Amino acid sequence: MRIDSTHRFLLLGFAGMLVAFVASILLTLVYKSLNPYYHLSIYVTAFIFFIVMVLNYVRERKGIKQISDLGTDLSVDDSKFEVKTSNKWTRNFYQDILANRQKIKQATEWINAIAEGEKIELATDSDNHLSKAVINLQSELIKFRSKEEKRTWQAEGLAKFSELLRTYNENMKDFGFHIISETVKYIQGNQGALFLAGKEDEEEYLEMIGCYAYERKKLANKRIAKGEGLVGQCLQEKDLIYITDVPEHYVKITSGLGHALPRHILIVPLISDEKMVGAMELASFTILEEYQIEFLKDLAKNIAASIAVIQVNENTQKLLEDSQKMSSELQANEEEMRQNMEEMEATQEEMARNQLELDGVFSAINNTLLKAEFDVEGKVISANQKFQEFLKWEEADIKYKKHENICKNPQLCDEIWRKIKTGTNHIVEYETSTSKKEKVWMEASYSPVLDKNGHLNKILMLGQDISERVANEEEQRRLSLVADNTDNSVIITNKEGLIEYVNSGFENMTGYKLDEIRGRKPGEFLQGPETNLETKKKISQLLKEQKPIYEEILNYDKGGNSYWVSLAINPVRDEKGELKNYIAIQADITATKKSALDAKYKLEAIGRANAVMEFDTKGIVLDVNQNYLDIIGYEKDELIGKHHELMVDNHSAQSLEYKKLWGKLANGEFVTGEFERYTKSGKKVILKGVFNPIFDINGKAIKVVKFATDITQEKLLERENERQQAELMNHMEAINKTIGSLEFDKKGKIVKANEIYLSITGFKLEDIEGKSYFDLLPEKDRFKPQYQLMWESLQNGKFFSGEFKQVDKSGHEVWLSGTINPIYDNEQNLEKVLLLAQFTTKSKQKLNELGGSVTAMKGVIPILELNTDFSLKNANPLFFEASGFSRMTLKAVDFANHFKLEKGVTQNTVLADLENGKRVETYLEFKTNDGDWIGSKVSIAGVQNLDLELDKIIILFTGMVEQQLKLKNVN
């Protein structure tokens, strides 16, 4: 450090002053008698030196401060800056500061130029470290910009081709040309080809699907085998091939400059899910840089994925076309998919209900029918409890049983098995025996059960115990034999009273043959001039009332001879309780009028077919036949000598009507009707019969004979049938008043429509009668395969439910919601198809209008959708725009941290109101993605599912719309 003369003088003066001051103090101590002015002069001199030194220090400090400001603040203008100092060292420091400021300004200009992309050239000075740093900075920035440009080029390219891949993903040929042409253009190549991998007869190959050369589309049809050439080698190795020295004969490109050969060939395999789906070949005059090759690798992955998707789509399209070409007709949009899902859910629910019904049917079969399963060799696989009880088998014995243990007739057994093996159902009746050797009869239905390949897997047998029916038939046969071998006349007529059958007793009694009188009424030729008219009228009236008739009447035979008969006519009803026939038994009582014996035989004959009881005129039981005892459950000795009131309830026995009954009988009046009686066990039975007074020769009633039949079950069935008929009529009346119905025959032709359907569609029955279901569809839908498939399914026993679209008489579309059901006859053959539906056209229109309103509302009001736990689910674009969130980031937003409800309103109170069906109006603040808080009036509503449970929460930011309207009004 150098010290200038001024500072040196100050230092010497300060040192001299210090020495003089010290010397003065020492001399004063030694020579106390010295002159005081001497000391004063020394002090004054020292003080002057001190003042000069302080002033110099202050001036120097100010100069250094100015220099310091100049060195730290580059904004100071140094051209107007002047440092006043006598210190040479300070002046040198000032000059150094000015030089460094100049270098820093220059470096700042260089850096700004580099930042603006300018390239500067600097002389390399080994001593100038700043210029070296700037040159290094410029070099690194150039490298960074180059990398960034390459990265941007790659990203923009991938984005561009992603859009192209989405645009041309429907047709492979268009896809191939547009992708390869845009690829060649993007890498500034000269030629390119896109190949698609295939296989034929186990031989792999690549087939060109797009070719492009020098701004032109090339039409080429080229197939390259595996291992053939570079492209075939790429198929074999499934790896990238890059050649920078292409042989002259490989390819020739014609440009505007003449003929030239590309020197660089790149072949990139297109691999998706580790499977090569194709290859891309590119030719270029210039070498492809590493980043371009990496771009092409990434692009190849995307192209491969798109090709795989296109192939899957084309394969799916082909499969769907092969399956009745349904794919072209099933272009469902998002709303249709939602409807299909809802219909599917409804169908699944209906299937579940049908399964329950089917389980109920199987349970009913198990509980009512005999069921057994056999293997193809005839061994019993299983048998239900009903079957085991029928044959009195034990569970443990089933595995040892075979079909021949059931069907004892070998010829019949072989016939059954032969028909089953041909796939034919077989119904047969045969006699078998239980394990206790008891004879029983069964009606068996054998059905083959096939496996998935259509081969016979097992045989199902469903049967009924018909032992009682066979016994009854046998009894009827015996009775028929009796009728044919009796002298009594037996006549069977239809319900209109026309003769269908007479026995030989009739022919012997009347002289008429069956062929002469078939189809005629007996009264037309049996009754003559002396026949009692009152009796004839009484018989006619009872026939109209379908009541039993017990009368004596005078008839005439074919020769005109008269004879007396005891006539008993009984109506015969079917299992539904409806009249089917009349059976009339006539006994010749000409001699019986005079002979009691003949009367006895008559009563015995009648007693075989009826329950008979004899009373005295006071009601005391005299005799009773077994038929009557079987009905009421008493033994004969329990009734003889007892009053008839034993078989009626106490209330009836004390009634005036009961007393009148016996009064009439005592007076000789006949009483017919239906009577309620009680068995020994207290069970009520209903008897249909007649109380017939028996007279002595003086015409006085001496006893009463009651002829009766048990109609208890018949009556119960009749009442149940009446109840079911009334219920069915009520249902059908309600349906016809509220639901449209359309009836088709089994061929799908319309045969009937109710007034509801006709009034809404505007048709008359004659307009649509005989037309098919397809004639009611809109023209664009009539040939869609799903409707043909639906009708085939209906004919196979499946029903459909949901919404159906048809056209009315004016051609306008109408919508119906309901079911289409197949109806079967007793033999399970399709009889007809019935459509029952409500017209929902207006509801459909309202739903569409509502959908339009909702869409319009979404376009003007920000809407947020929440789950019931207040997690964010979805939002419309207006909310995304206002909040700054995206669809991906929305679900990660926590409601509690990003939303503030109005004071006094909580999530729990909102949830409670929504679950009660209320709407919540409040004020809500939410935090945007940028951290800003926005407040708005909101309307919060709940959306319920089909079970009327809260499914989701909708928030409408109505206040934000009001704010926008106010801003528009201000503007």
SEMAR-833607 format. One record per residue (C-alpha): x, y, z. Coordinates in steps of 0.2 Angstrom, whole numbers, plus 5000, padded with zeros to 4 digits. Each point is the difference from the previous one (the first is absolute). Layout:
N
   c1   c2   c3
    X    Y    Z
...
This chain:
971
   c1   c2   c3
 5000 5000 5000
 5007 5017 4995
 4998 5016 5010
 5000 5017 4991
 5010 5016 5007
 4984 5007 5008
 4997 4985 5010
 5019 4999 5004
 5000 5018 5006
 4985 4997 5011
 5007 4985 5008
 5017 5009 5003
 4991 5015 5008
 4989 4989 5010
 5016 4990 5006
 5009 5016 5004
 4985 5007 5009
 4999 4985 5010
 5019 5000 5005
 4999 5019 5004
 4985 4996 5011
 5008 4986 5009
 5016 5010 5002
 4990 5015 5007
 4992 4989 5013
 5017 4992 5005
 5008 5017 5001
 4986 5007 5010
 5002 4986 5012
 5019 5003 5001
 5000 5018 4999
 4984 5007 5008
 5007 5017 4999
 4999 5002 4981
 4991 5014 4992
 4981 4995 4999
 4999 5008 4982
 5011 4988 4994
 4989 4986 5004
 4985 5010 4993
 5008 5002 4983
 5004 4981 4999
 4982 4996 5004
 4993 5013 4987
 5012 4992 4987
 4994 4983 5004
 4982 5005 4999
 5002 5008 4983
 5009 4984 4993
 4985 4990 5007
 4987 5012 4991
 5009 4998 4983
 5001 4982 5002
 4982 4998 5004
 4995 5011 4985
 5011 4990 4988
 4992 4983 5007
 4982 5007 4997
 5004 5005 4982
 5009 4983 4996
 4985 4990 5007
 4988 5010 4989
 5009 4996 4985
 5002 4982 5004
 4981 4999 5003
 4996 5008 4983
 5012 4987 4992
 4991 4986 5009
 4983 5006 4994
 5007 5000 4982
 5006 4982 5002
 4984 4993 5006
 4987 5009 4991
 5001 4998 4981
 4986 5013 4997
 5011 5014 5005
 5006 5011 4985
 5019 5000 5003
 5002 5013 4986
 4994 5013 5012
 5009 4993 5015
 5015 5009 5007
 5010 4994 5015
 5009 5014 5009
 5015 4993 5009
 5018 5003 5002
 5004 4982 5004
 5008 4991 4986
 4995 4983 5006
 4982 5005 5000
 5001 5007 4983
 5008 4984 4993
 4986 4990 5009
 4987 5012 4991
 5008 4996 4983
 4999 4981 5003
 4982 5002 5005
 4996 5009 4984
 5009 4986 4989
 4990 4986 5009
 4984 5010 4997
 5004 5001 4982
 5003 4981 4999
 4984 4996 5010
 4990 5011 4988
 5007 4991 4985
 4997 4983 5008
 4982 5006 5003
 4997 5005 4982
 5007 4983 4994
 4989 4990 5012
 4985 5010 4994
 5004 4997 4982
 5003 4981 5003
 4983 5000 5009
 4992 5007 4985
 5007 4987 4989
 5014 5010 4992
 5017 4991 4997
 5014 5011 5005
 5019 4998 4996
 5013 5004 5013
 5018 5000 5000
 5007 4986 5011
 5011 5009 5012
 5008 4988 5013
 5000 5014 5013
 4982 5005 4997
 4991 4987 5011
 4983 5009 4997
 5000 4999 4981
 5005 4981 5002
 4985 4998 5012
 4988 5009 4988
 5007 4989 4985
 4996 4984 5011
 4983 5007 5004
 4996 5003 4982
 5006 4983 4995
 4989 4991 5014
 4985 5011 4995
 5002 4995 4982
 5001 4982 5005
 4985 5002 5012
 4990 5009 4986
 5004 4986 4988
 4995 4986 5012
 4984 5010 5004
 4996 5002 4982
 5002 4982 4997
 4990 4996 5015
 4986 5012 4994
 5002 4992 4983
 4997 4983 5007
 4985 5005 5011
 4992 5010 4987
 5002 4986 4988
 4993 4987 5012
 4985 5012 5003
 4997 5002 4981
 5001 4982 4997
 4989 4996 5014
 4986 5011 4992
 5004 4991 4983
 4999 4983 5008
 4983 5005 5008
 4994 5007 4983
 5004 4986 4989
 4996 4985 5011
 4985 4993 4990
 5008 4994 4983
 5017 4992 5000
 5004 5006 4982
 4997 5018 5004
 5009 4998 5016
 5015 4993 4992
 5002 5014 4987
 4997 5014 5011
 5011 4994 5014
 5015 4996 4989
 4998 5016 4989
 4999 5011 5016
 5015 4991 5007
 5011 5002 4985
 4995 5019 4999
 5003 5002 5019
 5018 4993 5000
 5004 5008 4983
 5003 4983 4992
 4997 4995 4982
 4991 4984 5000
 4991 4989 5012
 4989 4984 5001
 4989 4993 5013
 4998 4981 5001
 4987 4989 5009
 5005 4983 5007
 4990 4985 4996
 5000 4981 4999
 4995 4988 4987
 5002 4981 5001
 5011 5003 5015
 5012 5011 4990
 5002 5018 5006
 5001 5014 4988
 4999 5019 4999
 4988 5008 4988
 5002 5019 4995
 4984 5010 5005
 5008 5017 4996
 5014 5007 4990
 5005 5018 4997
 5015 5008 4990
 5005 5017 4997
 4983 5009 5004
 4990 4987 4990
 4989 4986 5005
 5007 4983 4992
 4988 4986 4996
 5009 4984 5004
 4994 4983 5005
 5015 4991 5007
 5002 4985 5011
 5017 4996 5008
 5003 4983 5008
 5008 4997 5017
 5019 5002 4998
 4999 5007 4982
 5010 5016 4998
 5002 5013 5014
 4982 5001 5004
 4998 4981 5001
 5016 5000 5011
 4991 5013 5011
 4985 4988 5002
 5012 4986 5004
 5010 5009 5013
 4986 5012 5006
 5014 5013 5003
 5004 5017 4992
 5011 5001 4984
 5010 5015 4996
 5011 5001 4984
 5010 5015 4996
 5008 4993 4985
 4986 4994 4988
 5005 4989 4985
 4998 5009 4984
 4987 4987 4993
 4989 5001 5016
 4988 5015 4996
 5000 5014 4988
 4991 5017 5003
 4997 5012 4986
 5000 5019 5005
 5000 5016 4991
 5019 4999 4999
 5001 4984 4991
 5002 4982 5006
 5008 4998 5018
 5001 4985 5012
 4996 5002 5018
 5015 4995 5011
 4991 4997 5016
 4987 4987 5003
 4991 4998 5017
 4988 4985 5003
 4990 5001 5017
 4990 4985 5006
 4982 5003 5006
 4998 4990 5016
 4985 5000 5011
 4999 4989 5016
 5016 4991 4994
 4992 4996 4984
 5006 5007 4983
 4985 5007 4991
 5010 5008 4986
 5015 5010 4995
 5004 5018 4993
 5014 5003 4987
 5007 5017 4998
 5013 5006 4987
 5009 5017 5001
 5014 5009 4991
 5007 5007 5017
 5005 4990 5015
 4986 4999 5014
 5006 5006 5017
 4998 4991 5016
 4985 5010 5006
 4991 4997 4983
 5003 4981 5002
 4994 5001 5018
 4985 5010 4994
 4996 4987 4987
 5002 4986 5013
 4987 5008 5011
 4989 5004 4985
 5001 4981 4995
 4993 4995 5016
 4985 5011 4998
 4998 4995 4982
 5001 4981 5006
 4987 5003 5013
 4989 5009 4988
 5002 4986 4987
 4996 4987 5014
 4984 5010 5004
 4995 5001 4982
 5003 4982 4997
 4990 4996 5016
 4986 5011 4994
 5001 4993 4982
 4999 4982 5007
 4986 5005 5011
 4991 5008 4986
 5003 4984 4989
 4993 4989 5014
 4985 5011 5003
 4997 5001 4981
 5001 4981 5000
 4987 4999 5014
 4986 5007 4990
 5009 5016 4996
 4994 5008 5016
 5015 5011 5003
 4994 5013 4987
 4983 5002 5009
 5007 5001 5018
 5009 5017 5000
 4995 5005 5017
 5005 5017 5007
 5003 5003 5019
 4981 5003 5004
 4995 4984 4991
 5014 4990 5010
 4993 5007 5016
 4982 4995 4995
 5007 4983 4995
 5008 4998 5017
 4984 5005 5008
 4990 4988 4990
 5013 4987 5004
 4998 5003 5018
 4981 4999 4998
 5003 4984 4990
 5011 4993 5013
 4987 5004 5014
 4987 4992 4989
 5011 4985 4997
 5003 4998 5019
 4981 5001 5002
 4998 4987 4987
 5013 4989 5008
 4990 5001 5016
 4984 4996 4991
 5010 4985 4991
 5006 4994 5017
 4982 5001 5006
 4995 4990 4985
 5014 4987 5003
 4995 4999 5018
 4981 4998 4995
 5005 4986 4988
 5011 4992 5013
 4985 5001 5012
 4986 4995 4988
 5008 4988 4987
 5010 4984 5000
 5018 5005 4994
 5014 4988 4996
 5016 5002 4990
 5009 4985 4991
 5017 4999 4991
 5000 4994 4982
 5002 4982 5006
 4984 5001 5010
 5007 5001 5017
 4991 5011 5013
 5010 5016 5004
 4988 5008 5011
 4982 5000 5006
 4990 5013 5009
 4991 4996 5017
 4983 4999 4991
 5007 4986 4988
 5008 4991 5015
 4983 5001 5010
 4991 4994 4984
 5010 4984 4998
 5004 4999 5019
 5019 5000 4996
 5013 5004 5013
 5013 5014 4996
 5014 4987 5002
 4992 4989 4987
 5000 5012 4986
 5017 4997 4994
 4996 4982 4997
 4985 5003 4990
 4998 5000 4981
 4986 5005 4988
 4994 4982 4998
 4996 5000 5019
 4987 5013 4996
 4994 4995 4983
 4996 4981 5001
 4996 4998 4982
 5016 4996 4990
 4992 5004 4983
 4993 5017 5007
 5017 5004 5008
 5010 4997 4984
 4987 5010 4990
 5002 5015 5013
 5019 4999 4999
 5001 4999 4981
 4989 5016 4998
 5010 5009 5013
 5017 4997 4992
 4993 5007 4984
 4997 5016 5009
 4981 4998 5001
 4989 5004 5016
 4989 4985 5004
 4985 5000 5011
 4993 4983 5006
 4989 4992 5013
 5004 4983 5008
 4998 4989 5015
 5014 4998 5012
 5002 4994 5018
 5007 5007 5016
 5013 4992 5011
 4986 4993 5010
 4993 4991 4984
 4985 5011 4999
 4993 5004 4983
 5000 5018 4995
 4998 5010 4983
 5010 5015 4994
 5000 5011 4986
 5018 5004 4995
 5008 5013 4989
 5018 4996 4994
 5010 5014 4993
 5019 4999 4994
 5012 5012 5008
 5014 5005 4988
 5018 5006 5004
 5008 5016 4992
 5005 4989 4985
 4982 4994 4997
 5004 4983 5006
 4988 4990 5012
 5006 5003 5017
 4985 4994 5011
 4982 4997 5000
 4987 5009 5010
 4984 4992 5005
 4985 5010 5007
 4985 4989 5006
 4983 5000 5008
 4992 4987 5011
 4985 4995 4990
 4995 4985 5010
 4984 5008 5006
 4995 5006 4983
 5003 4982 4993
 4990 4993 5014
 4986 5012 4996
 5001 4996 4981
 4999 4982 5005
 4985 5003 5011
 4992 5010 4985
 5004 4986 4989
 4991 4988 5012
 4986 5012 5001
 4998 5001 4982
 5000 4981 4999
 4986 5001 5013
 4991 5013 4990
 5001 4989 4984
 4994 4985 5010
 4986 5008 5009
 4981 5001 4995
 5000 5018 5005
 5002 5013 4987
 5015 5011 5000
 5001 5015 4989
 5015 5012 4999
 4997 5017 4992
 5011 5015 4997
 4997 5016 5010
 4987 5005 4987
 4990 4984 5004
 5004 4992 4983
 5002 4981 5001
 5018 4993 4998
 4998 4983 5008
 4987 4987 5005
 5002 4983 5007
 4992 4984 4995
 4988 5002 5014
 4993 5015 4991
 4999 4992 4984
 4991 4985 5008
 4988 5012 5009
 4996 5012 4986
 5003 4990 4984
 5011 5014 4994
 5018 4998 4994
 5014 5012 5003
 5002 5004 4982
 4982 5005 4999
 5000 5013 5014
 5018 5006 5001
 5000 5019 5001
 4981 5001 5005
 4993 5005 5017
 4992 4985 5009
 4984 5010 5004
 4996 5002 4981
 4996 4982 4997
 4998 4992 5018
 4986 5011 5006
 4982 4999 4993
 4983 5006 5003
 4997 4993 5017
 5016 5006 5007
 4997 5012 5015
 5003 5018 4994
 5005 5006 5017
 5013 4987 5001
 5007 5004 4983
 5001 5019 5005
 5008 4995 5017
 5014 4990 4991
 5003 5014 4987
 5002 5013 5014
 5012 4989 5010
 5010 4997 4984
 5001 5019 4997
 5006 5001 5018
 5013 4986 4997
 4993 4991 5016
 4998 4981 5003
 4983 4993 4995
 4991 4986 5008
 4982 4997 4993
 4988 4987 4995
 4993 5003 4982
 4990 4991 4987
 5009 4996 4984
 4996 4992 4984
 5011 4987 4990
 5002 4999 4981
 4984 4990 4998
 4990 5013 5009
 4998 4990 5016
 5001 5010 5017
 5010 4995 5015
 5005 5008 5016
 5018 5004 5004
 5009 5007 5015
 5011 5013 4993
 5016 5006 5008
 5010 5013 4990
 5016 5006 5007
 5011 5014 4993
 5018 4995 4997
 5013 5014 5003
 5018 5001 4994
 5015 5004 5012
 4996 5019 4998
 4983 4997 5006
 4992 5004 4983
 4985 4989 4993
 5006 4987 4988
 4987 4986 4999
 4984 4994 5007
 4997 4982 5005
 4983 4994 5001
 4995 4983 5008
 4982 4994 4996
 4993 4985 5009
 4984 4992 4994
 4989 5001 5015
 4984 4995 4992
 4999 4984 5010
 5009 5009 5015
 4984 5011 5002
 4992 4984 5006
 5015 4991 5007
 5011 5006 5014
 5013 4987 4995
 5002 5010 4984
 5002 5016 5010
 5014 4992 5010
 5010 4995 4985
 4998 5017 4993
 5007 5007 5016
 5014 4988 5000
 5005 5005 4983
 4999 5018 5004
 5009 4997 5016
 5015 4993 4990
 5003 5017 4993
 4994 5011 5014
 5002 5003 5019
 4983 4994 5007
 4992 5002 5017
 4983 4995 5006
 4990 5009 5013
 4983 5000 5008
 4989 5015 4997
 5007 5007 5017
 5018 4999 4994
 5006 4985 5009
 5013 4990 4990
 4993 4983 4995
 5014 4994 4988
 5015 5007 4991
 5011 4993 4986
 5019 4999 5001
 5002 5015 4987
 4992 5011 5013
 5010 4993 5015
 5016 5003 4990
 4996 5019 4998
 4995 5004 5018
 5012 4988 5009
 4987 4992 5011
 4998 4981 5003
 4983 4993 4996
 4995 4996 5017
 5005 5018 5006
 4986 5007 4989
 4986 4987 5000
 4986 5007 5012
 5008 5017 5001
 4992 5016 4993
 5006 5008 4984
 5005 5016 5010
 5016 4990 5006
 5007 5005 4983
 4996 5019 5001
 5006 5013 5011
 4990 5006 5015
 4995 5016 4993
 4993 4992 4984
 4991 4986 5011
 4991 5013 5009
 4995 5011 4985
 4983 5002 4993
 5006 4995 4983
 5006 4983 5006
 4983 4997 5009
 4991 5005 4984
 5011 4987 4990
 4993 4986 5010
 4983 5007 5000
 5000 5000 4981
 5007 4982 4999
 4987 4994 5013
 4987 5007 4988
 5007 4990 4985
 5010 5015 4992
 5016 4997 4991
 5015 5011 5005
 5015 5002 4989
 5015 5011 5002
 5018 5002 5007
 5002 4997 5018
 5014 5003 5013
 5003 4985 5012
 5013 4996 5013
 5010 4984 5001
 5004 4991 5016
 5016 5010 5001
 4991 5017 4998
 5006 5003 4983
 4987 5008 4989
 4995 4992 4984
 4988 5005 4986
 4987 4988 4993
 4990 5002 4985
 4984 4989 5000
 4982 4997 5002
 4989 4995 5015
 4987 4988 4992
 4984 4996 5010
 4994 4982 4999
 4982 4997 5000
 4989 4986 5005
 4986 4993 4990
 4989 5014 5007
 5012 5014 4994
 5006 5004 5017
 5018 5003 5003
 5007 4987 5011
 5019 5003 4998
 5012 5011 4991
 5015 4994 4989
 5014 5012 4997
 5011 4998 4985
 5015 5011 5000
 5018 5002 4993
 5015 5009 5008
 5003 5016 4991
 5012 5007 5013
 5015 5001 4990
 4991 5005 4985
 4992 5014 5009
 5016 5006 5007
 5008 4999 4983
 4985 5010 4993
 5001 5013 5013
 5019 5002 4997
 4997 5000 4982
 4987 5014 5002
 5012 5010 5011
 5015 4998 4988
 4989 5005 4985
 4994 5015 5009
 5018 5005 5005
 5005 4997 4982
 4986 5010 4993
 5005 5014 5012
 5018 4999 4995
 4996 5000 4982
 4987 5014 5001
 5014 5011 5010
 5013 4995 4987
 4988 5005 4985
 4996 5017 5009
 5018 5005 5003
 5012 4989 4989
 5001 4998 4981
 5000 4982 4995
 5004 4992 4983
 4998 4982 4997
 5009 4990 4986
 4998 4982 4994
 5015 4988 5001
 5006 5006 4983
 5001 5018 5006
 4984 5006 4991
 4989 5013 5009
 4983 4992 5005
 4993 5012 5014
 5003 5017 5008
 4991 5009 5014
 4992 5017 4999
 5014 5008 5010
 5013 4995 4986
 4988 5004 4986
 4995 5017 5007
 5018 5006 5003
 5007 4994 4983
 4985 5005 4990
 4999 4983 4992
 4984 4990 4998
 5001 4981 5002
 4997 4997 4982
 5015 5011 4996
 5013 4989 5009
 4991 4983 5001
 5011 4987 4991
 5015 5011 5000
 5017 4996 5008
 5009 5008 5015
 5012 5007 4987
 4987 5010 4991
 4998 5010 5016
 5018 5005 5001
 5007 5016 4992
 5007 4996 4982
 5018 5003 5005
 4998 4987 5014
 4990 4986 4991
 5015 4990 4993
 5011 5002 5015
 5006 4983 5006
 4997 5002 5018
 4981 5000 4997
 5000 4984 4990
 5011 4993 5014
 4987 5006 5013
 4986 4991 4991
 5010 4984 4999
 5003 5001 5018
 4982 5003 5004
 4996 4984 4990
 5013 4991 5010
 4991 5005 5017
 5009 5015 5005
 4991 5016 5004
 5006 5018 4998
 4997 5015 5011
 5005 5018 4998
 4997 5014 4987
 4993 4997 4983
 4999 5012 4985
 4986 5000 4988
 4990 5011 4988
 4982 5006 5000
 4988 5001 4986
 5008 5017 4995
 5017 4993 5000
 5006 5009 5015
 5011 4991 5012
 4992 4994 5017
 5009 4992 5015
 4993 4986 5011
 5007 4993 5016
 4994 4983 5005
 5003 4981 4996
 4998 4988 4985
 4995 4983 5007
 4998 4983 4991
 4984 4991 5005
 4999 4981 5000
 4986 4987 4999
 4998 4985 5011
 5012 4990 4990
 5014 5014 5002
 4998 5005 4982
 5001 5018 4995
 4983 5006 4998
 5002 5019 4998
 5011 5015 5005
 4993 5014 5011
 5006 5018 5001
 4995 5009 5015
 5007 5018 5002
 4997 5018 5005
 5002 5014 4987
 5015 5010 5006
 5002 5012 4985
 4996 5016 5010
 5012 4994 5014
 5013 4997 4987
 4998 5017 4993
 5000 5008 5017
 5016 4990 5004
 5008 5007 4984
 4995 5018 5004
 5007 4997 5018
 5016 4994 4992
 5001 5016 4989
 4996 5011 5015
 5014 4992 5010
 5012 5002 4986
 4995 5018 4998
 5002 5003 5019
 5018 4991 4999
 5004 5013 4987
 4997 5016 5011
 5002 4994 5018
 5016 4993 5008
 4995 4983 5007
 5009 4988 5012
 4995 4982 5004
 5005 4992 5016
 4998 4983 5008
 4990 4998 5015
 5016 5000 5011
 5004 5017 4992
 5014 4994 4990
 5001 5009 4983
 4993 4989 4985
 4998 5011 4985
 4997 5018 4994
 4995 5009 4984
 5012 5010 4989
 4994 5017 5008
 5005 4994 5017
 5017 4994 4994
 5003 5017 4991
 4995 5009 5016
 5010 4989 5012
 5015 4997 4989
 4999 4981 5004
 5000 4986 4987
 4990 4984 5000
 5016 4991 5005
 5004 5011 5015
 4982 5003 5006
 4998 4983 5009
 5016 5004 5010
 4992 5016 5007
 4994 4998 5018
 4983 5009 5004
 5004 5005 5018
 5016 5009 4995
 4994 5008 4984
 4982 5004 5004
 4993 5011 5013
 4981 4999 5004
 4990 5014 5007
 5001 5002 5019
 4987 4988 5008
 5000 4989 4985
 5010 4983 5001
 5002 4985 4989
 4989 4990 5012
 4986 5013 5000
 5001 5001 4981
 5000 4980 4999
 4985 4999 5012
 4990 5013 4989
 5004 4991 4984
 4995 4983 5007
 4983 5007 5005
 4998 5006 4982
 5003 5018 5004
 5011 5012 4989
 5013 5011 5009
 5002 5019 4995
 5016 5007 5008
 5017 5009 4997
 5015 4991 4996
 5019 5005 4998
 5012 4989 4991
 5019 5001 4997
 5006 5000 4982
 5015 4991 4994
 5009 5016 5000
 4996 5002 5019
 4987 5014 4998
 4984 4999 5009
 4983 5002 4991
 4983 5002 5008
 4983 4997 4992
 4982 4997 5005
 4997 4981 4996
 4985 4988 4999
 5004 4983 5006
 4989 4985 4995
 5000 4982 5002
 4998 4986 4987
 4992 4984 5005
 5002 4982 4993
 4987 4988 4995
 4998 4995 5019
 4997 5018 5004
 5016 5001 5009
 5012 5015 4999
 5012 4996 4986
 5009 5016 4997
 5000 5019 5004
 4999 5014 4986
 5006 5018 5004
 4994 5014 4989
 5010 5016 5001
 4986 5012 4996
 5008 5015 5008
 5014 4999 4987
 4987 5002 4986
 4993 5015 5008
 5017 5008 5002
 5003 4997 4981
 4983 5008 4996
 5004 5015 5010
 5016 5002 4992
 4991 4999 4983
 4988 5013 5005
 5014 5012 5006
 5009 4998 4984
